[in-house]
Amino acid sequence: MAAHASRRTLGQLLQQGWNEIPEVLASSGLAIFGLGLGTYACYDYVKKDGDNRRYKHVYVIMRPDDPRVAKIRKD
């Protein structure tokens, strides 16, 4: 009987898991979706230079020839 159990497909295992422990499978799916969404949000934040805030808690002094000066917002 053990050899038969090891020949199950992924779909059969998911179906059995959904019948036996639906809370675990549903929360795992939501967790994977949340991780993907968080990864995309962090990537988009870095891509759009999200740390470029007009008002900061700490003053930053930059030289005029610093390449970051061109990115400062004029809000």
C-alpha positions in Angstrom: 0.0 0.0 0.0 3.0 2.3 0.6 4.1 2.0 -3.0 0.6 3.1 -4.2 0.6 6.1 -2.0 3.9 7.3 -3.4 2.5 7.3 -6.9 0.0 10.0 -6.3 0.0 13.1 -8.5 0.3 16.6 -7.1 -3.4 17.3 -7.8 -4.4 14.3 -5.8 -2.2 15.4 -2.8 -3.7 18.9 -3.0 -7.2 17.5 -3.1 -6.5 15.2 -0.1 -4.9 18.1 1.8 -7.9 20.3 1.1 -10.2 17.7 2.4 -8.1 17.0 5.6 -6.6 20.4 6.5 -8.2 23.2 4.5 -7.1 25.9 6.9 -3.4 25.1 6.4 -3.7 25.0 2.6 -5.7 28.2 2.4 -3.4 30.2 4.7 -0.4 28.8 2.9 -1.8 30.1 -0.4 -2.5 33.5 1.1 1.0 33.6 2.6 2.6 32.9 -0.8 0.4 35.5 -2.4 1.4 38.0 0.3 5.1 37.3 -0.1 4.8 37.8 -3.9 2.9 41.1 -3.5 5.4 42.3 -0.9 8.4 41.4 -3.1 6.8 43.3 -6.0 6.1 46.3 -3.8 9.7 46.5 -2.5 11.0 46.2 -6.1 8.7 49.0 -7.3 9.8 51.1 -4.3 13.4 50.8 -5.1 12.8 51.2 -8.9 11.0 54.5 -8.4 13.5 55.8 -5.9 11.0 55.7 -3.0 13.5 56.9 -0.4 13.7 60.3 -2.1 11.6 62.2 0.4 11.3 66.0 0.6 11.1 66.1 4.4 13.4 63.8 6.3 14.0 63.3 10.0 17.8 63.8 9.6 19.3 66.6 7.5 21.5 65.4 4.6 24.1 67.7 3.2 25.1 66.9 -0.4 27.7 68.5 -2.7 26.4 70.1 -5.9 28.3 67.6 -8.1 26.7 64.6 -6.3 24.5 62.6 -8.8 21.7 62.3 -6.1 21.2 66.1 -6.3 19.5 65.7 -9.7 16.9 63.4 -8.3 15.8 65.7 -5.4 12.1 66.5 -5.8 11.0 70.1 -6.0 7.5 69.4 -4.4 
